């Protein structure tokens, strides 16, 4: 096993992602070795806002944070060093707020509608998306009830997934350019950083399942795989030809995301309720795929967040963070990718007497977070404030 890892590190992966594979062929679940570092933090107000903050993204040039909120719908551009609001845009207009993501070079900001209670269990996600101009705050394009939207690395197109259709929309005109179909597509869509491949999640291909030796004699397992599992296929960006299907079965896929160098694909998946081991907590898994070899890796992470959890990799690629839930409160777990151990944990608590302008208590806010470029500070949302968590590791 170690020789296989060494081979991948030396022949396939660029240096920034060596640490991801050094975490070993294991699922990273253990909390026993974690240290709780919640004591060294600062609580920071965002101007005079009293709204719950819910989305957070660091601009690619590292000059500001984009921060979304709920109810009154502002998106803030925030100077995280001087701790001042730079600009405020009235965008999104979704009651529960939005997830925030920048395009590769920061020209656009992609907003994804959030709900207080996430998508219907066991079903595909259908939400609204909005692309805005990061400089002016003007809406570029809005998509209603789509499974996924992403922006190409060259920022020339928005790529959408709805039903079985993958469509390309010119930016900033918003005109539809071209499209192709992926049978039984689900929620996962991503474009490789080099702009050469498209990955899409879809329901299992019965022909592939039937040819798999481990299912030939196990009819019960084959039936369950066809009913509850999904696959991920890779398509050529120009021709739309299917290059390959990753040799792994996944649960319901809700998010696909490439590493910066394109070597690793992160797969966020949540089991169908009838396929879960636990009946009390909804378990989320984040698996990884070696996209140079197009082979699944046995490194992964788990979360018990009650919604689709945010996850990030630090700029030096040594730390992996994911939102989860402890016995009482939401938490952020930080892992050392060189050892595969949890090394820090931040537990949030309800701010019982802090309310929004509408009288809503802050107990139901989500956590979104980013690593700052110093690789020592995590900034997270908490109610109407930001928390600057200084890692002691």
N, C-alpha and C positions, 0 to 999 in steps of 0.2 A: 504493500500500500504506500509506504513512504517513498519508494522509488518512483511510483506512478505520480505522486505529488511533485517530487523533485523534477521529473520530466516535464510536467505541465508548466512549472514555474520557469524552467530554464529555456524551454523551446516554444512555448505558446503565449505566455503572458508578459505584458509590459511590466516594468518594475513597480509602478504605482499599485498594481493589484496582487503583488506577491503575497501580501499579508492576508488577503482573503482566503487563499487556498491553504495557508499554513494553519488555519483553524482546525484542519483535520476532517476526516470523513466521519462526521458525527452530527447529530442534532444538538444545537446549543440550547439547553433548557434549564441547566442547573442554576439555582439561586443560592446554593449553600456557600459558594465561594465569593459571593458578591459582597462588596463593602458599600454601606449606605453613606453617601456623601452629601446628603441633602442640607447640611448645616451651612455650607459656604455659598450663599446666594444673595442676590439683591432683587428687590421688588420695585419695578419701574412703571410709572404711569405714562400713558400715551396721550399727551396733551391733556384735554379735559374730558376725554371720552368716558362714558359710563356704560358703554355697550360691551357685551362679551366678545372677546377676540377669538377667532377660530382658525384662521389660515395664516401660514407664515412661509415666506420664500426669500432667500438671499439672492440679490441680483448677481448675474454672472461676473460683472466687474467688481463685485464685493463693495459697492458704494452705498447700498441701502437695503433695507428690508421692505418687502411688500407684505402688508398685514391686512387681512380682511376681518370683518366683524358681522354681527347679526342685527336684524331688526331695522336699524336706520341705514344700513347698507354701505357705509363708507369703506373705501380701500385706502389705506395709508401708505405713503412712501416715507420711510422712517430712517433717519441717520442714526444708526445703532451705536456709533462711537460718541457723538455729541449728544445723543439721546433727545433728538428734536424731530418733530413732524416736518417733513419737507413739503409734501403736497397731500391733498385729500381728494379722492374721486368718488362720485356717487355712481357705483356700478354694481352689476349683479342683481340687486333687488330681490334676493331670496331670503325668506324669513329666518331660516336657520343658518344663513351665511354660506361661505364657499371655501373650498380648498384652493390654494394658490400655487401656481407653478410658472416660472419664467421659460421662455424659449431659449435656445442654446446661447445666443448672443445678446439676449435681453431686450430685443426689439418689441416683443409682445409678452403679455401676461395672460395666461390661461386660467380661467376660473371654472370650477366644477361645483355644481349645486350640492349642498349638504342638506340632510334632514335630521331632526332630533332623534328619530328612530330610523336607522339605515334601511336599505332596500328590503323588500319582502323576502323572508327567509327562503332559501333554496331556489330563488328565481334570478333571472338576469337583471342587471341594474339598468334602469332607464332614468337618466337625469338630464338636466339642462347644462349646457356649457356656454361660455362666452369668452371671446378673445378681444382683448383691448390693446390699444397702442400704449406702451409703457411710458412714452414721453408726454402724451397729451391726455390720457385717460379716456379717449374716445373709443366707442365700441366699433370693432372691425367686423365681427361676425358673431351671431348667436345661433346655437343649435339646440333644438328642443327635443327632448326624449331620445337621447342617443346613449349607446352603451359605453363608448369611449371616444375621446378626441385627443390628438397629439399634434404637435407642430414639427415639421421636418427640420433637420439640422441646419439647412441653408435658409430657413425662415421664409421660403417661397410658397409653402402650401400648409394648409391644415388638413390632416387626414382623419377621417371619421369612420366609426363602426356603428352601424345600425342594422338590425335584422341580419341578413347575410351579406350586406354590401359594405365594401371598403371604398370610400370616395375621397378624391383629392379636390380641394377648394383653393383657388388662387388667393394669395394674400398680397395686398390688402383689398383687392376688388371683391372677394367673396364669391366669385363665379366658380361653378362646378367645372372641373377640367376633365377628369376621367374617373373610372371606377372598375372594380371587379368583384366577383362573388366568392365567398368562402362558405361552403355548405355548413350549416349548423354552428355558425360562429357564436361566441358568447360575449365576454366582457373585456378580454385582454387584447391590447394593441400597443405596439411599440415600433419605432424606426431605429435601426442601428445608427450609431454616431457617424459612420462613414457614408450613410445614406444609400447603402447598397441592398439592404434587406428589410423586410417587414415581417414581424412575428405576430401571430394571431392565435388566440385560444379558441377552441371549438369542442363540441361534443365528440365523443369517441367515434372513430371510424370502425364500424363493426367488422369489416374485412381484415383490418390490422389486428383487432382483438382475436378473431378466430384463428389467425395464423400464429399467434403467440403460443409456444409450447406449454407454458404454465397454465393456460386456460382451456386447452383441448380436452382434458379429462375432468376439469372442475367446472361443471356447468353453472353451479351456484355463483362461483366467483366471476365467471364470465358475464353472467346476467347482471351482477352488481356493478361490474366495471362499465358495462354499456349504459346502465341506468344512472349511475352516480358520478362517474369519473369524466375527466376532460383531457384533451391533448393540446399540444402547442406545435404549430407548423411554421416553417420559415419560407417566405416567398421572395422572389426576385423583385427589387424595387421597380425596375424598368419594364420587364416583360410580364410580371405577375405570375410567373411559373413557380409552382411549388418545388422548392429545393429539397426539403426533407421534413420529416416529422420527428420531433425529439422523442427518444425511446424511453418515455416515462408517462405514467398516468397521474393526473393531478385531480384535486378536488375542484370545487367551483372557483375558477380563476377570476379575480377582480382587478388585478393590476399587474402589468408587465413593465419592467424598467431595466434599461441597460446601464452598466457601469460606464464611467466616463471614457474609458478606452475601448469599450465594446466587447471586452473579453468575458464579462459575466452578465447573465440575465437573471434578475430577481423576479421571482414568481410569488405573488401574494395570493393565497388560496384559503378558502374556508369550506370545510366538509359539509355536505348535505346533512341535515339534522338526523336523518335515518342512518347515516354512515359515521356519525360521531361516536367516539368512545365514551364521552361524558355527556350526561343529560342536563347538567347544571350550568356549565360555562361553555360559551361558544369559543372554540379554539381556532386561532388563525395561525397558519404556517407560512413562512417565507422561505422558499426553496431557491437553489441556485443552479445555474447551468453554465458549463464551459462552452461559450459560443464560438470559440476558435475550433474546437473539436466537435462541437454540437453534441455534447454528452452531458447528462445530468451529473451534478456533484452531490456528495452526501453531506455537505455542510448546509445547515438551515437554522432558522430561529422560530420561536413561537411567541404568541401574544394572546392574552385573554381580554383584550379591549373589547367593549360591547359594540364597536363599530369598526369600519375599515381603518386600521391603525397607520399612523404616519411612521415612516422609517427613513433613515439617512445614513450615509457613510461620511466620515470626517475627511477633510481636505488632504490629509497625509495618508489616508486609506488605512489607518491603524485601528480605528474605532468604528463600531456599528451600533447605532441607536435605534430603538423601536419603542413605541408606546404600548403599554400593557395595563393590566389592572391587578392590584394586590387584593388583600382580603377586604379592604374597605374603599380605597381610593385609586384613582388613575395614577400611573407611574411611568417614568421613562427608564428603560434599562439600557445600560451601556456595556458593550462587550469588547474585549481585547481580541482582535482578529489574529494575533500571533499565537494565542493560547486557547482561544475558544471559550474563555471564562468570562462570566459577568463580573465587572470590576466596579461598577457604580450603579446606584439606583436612587432616583428622586421620586418621593411619594408626595403627591399633591393632596391637599385637604380642602374641604368646602369652606368658603368664606361666608359663614352663616348669616351675617347681617349686612352683606354687601349686595345691593340690588341694582338692576338696570333702571332706566328712566320709566320703563313700563311696569316696574315692580317685581321683575323676575329675579329670584335668588340665583347666585352664581353657581349653584351646585351642579348644573348640567352642562357646563362648558366642556368642549373637547380640548385635547392637547395637540398642538402642532409645534414643531421645533426645528431648529437648524443648528449645525455646528458653525461657529465662527472660524475665520481663517487661521486664528492662532492655535486651533486644535485643542484648546484647553477650556473653552467656554461654550456652553450650550444655552441658547436663548429659546424659551418656550412661552406659549400663551397660557395665561391662567386668569379666568374671569376678564375684567377690563384692563389687566396689567400684563406686562412681560416679566418673566423671571430670568435673570442672568445667573446661571448656575456655573460656578467655577469648579471644574473637575480637579479633585485631589487624587491623582493616580500616579 
